[in-house]
Amino acid sequence: MNKSLSLFLGLRYVRSRNSNGFSSFISASSTIGIALGVMVLIVVLSAMNGFERALSQHLLSVIPHGELIAVSEPIEKWQEKIAKVQQHPKIIAAAPVIKLTGMMQHGNELKAVNVRGVDVRLEQQVSTIANYMIAGNWQSLVGNDENTPEGVVIGAGIAKKLQLNLGDSLQLLLSSAVDKNMSNQINTRFPVPVKHQVNVVGIFKFGGAIDDSSVYISLDHAEKMANLQAGQVQGIRLKVANVFQAPQIVSDVGYKFDGIVAFYDWTRTQGHIFNDIQLVRLVMFIVLVLVIAVASFNIVSTLIMAVNEKKGDIAILKTMGAKTPVIMATFMFQGIVNGVVGCLAGMALGIIISLNLTDMVMFLESIFNVKALSGGVYFIDFLPTHLRQADVVATVLTALVMSLLATLYPAWQATKVEPAKVLGQM
């Protein structure tokens, strides 16, 4: 009965409040503020989720999730070692690698590069770099006869810097200090670089710094350049089932590996991107929750005005025997209406915008002829989005709780009305 009375009175006061111009304006401003806060928070969280997913599905599809690198002696019989590593339940694939650092020279231009000697077939199991070829073929790394220079696949940034095209010949300069133990000890103070004539058999374009520094050669050619014997490699690249568990998985595999190796995971080189995403997510969540809190304080103003207007009604209700919970529930209901309407409107708008955010940004880019994200700087050239149900629920619940808390003080003040003083002045 008490709940029915509170609900009846609350609905009646909400309708009467909407007929009052100033009270209606304050009430509408609180509702709109909550709706905007909820909407923007859902959109921002969806964008952060999109960047996180792009990091795991796009950038980390090319960069190995983890690597086991030989410390002193090269890894022997890498085929057997890879077969053993892949027995780990959370390892999807593994591939050999030989890492070299050198310079590429074409004409008068020089470019520092990171050379990766890879098995053409196995590399495709740990990396999708072959999917980003814009010229040539990934498979062209193998099959060169002995009379032709060794083939290389280079990034588009290197090709632009050195003005290279498919089929061009250039020189790859590597340090002569690279010995068969893969150590970087320098035998002379200024070692003479060893020149290798190579041909461009492929060009890939992924975006970001990868295009400006990465060069791929076949594993056989890398063995010769590094003075290694057949079956020897410098390291093993890993692809794990869950990229966010990579540090733990790589450490587990590394400690059990047959040989002395240093183990690395993607957080060493790309972890700052993930940390930046999490930091922005946290900051934006705090800022937008404060925006919702400010909007919720308008509910306090609305209810205080309502209490002052309805003092006579409150006094009459008390003389008729209405209890404190009934009066509090009546005014709390008025404030909750603002919160519920604002949350529902903000949730609906936030979901619609989040699901279409990428297309909306691309449409605005085409109109104003601008680019929000540059593929040459970032690892993606579009604004990603990924809506999660948990984020929507958390946002709406946070706004509802704040709206409820904002109603407590005015509702409590309504119970402090003294019937004798109010009715004596009427």
Sequence and secondary structure as in RCSB ss.txt:
>XXXX:A:sequence
MNKSLSLFLGLRYVRSRNSNGFSSFISASSTIGIALGVMVLIVVLSAMNGFERALSQHLLSVIPHGELIAVSEPI
EKWQEKIAKVQQHPKIIAAAPVIKLTGMMQHGNELKAVNVRGVDVRLEQQVSTIANYMIAGNWQSLVGNDENTPE
GVVIGAGIAKKLQLNLGDSLQLLLSSAVDKNMSNQINTRFPVPVKHQVNVVGIFKFGGAIDDSSVYISLDHAEKM
ANLQAGQVQGIRLKVANVFQAPQIVSDVGYKFDGIVAFYDWTRTQGHIFNDIQLVRLVMFIVLVLVIAVASFNIV
STLIMAVNEKKGDIAILKTMGAKTPVIMATFMFQGIVNGVVGCLAGMALGIIISLNLTDMVMFLESIFNVKALSG
GVYFIDFLPTHLRQADVVATVLTALVMSLLATLYPAWQATKVEPAKVLGQM
>XXXX:A:secstr
 HHHHHHHHHHHHHHHHHHSHHHHHHHHHHHHHHHHHHHHHHHHHHHHHHHHHHHHHTGGGTS SEEEEESSS B
SSHHHHHHHHTTSTTEEEEEEEEEEEEEEEETTEEEEEEEEEE HHHHHHH  GGGGEEEE GGGGS   TTS E
EEEEEHHHHHHHT  TT EEEEEE TT  TT     SSSS   EEEEEEEEEEE   TTHHHHEEEEEHHHHHHH
TT  TT BSEEEEEES GGGHHHHHHHHHHHSSS EEEEETHHHHHHHHHHHHHHHHHHHHHHHHHHHHHHHHHH
HHHHHHHHHTHHHHHHHHHTT  HHHHHHHHHHHHHHHHHHHHHHHHHHHHHHHHTHHHHHHHHHHHHT  SS T
TTSS SS      HHHHHHHHHHHHHHHHHHHHHHHHHHTT  HHHHHHT 
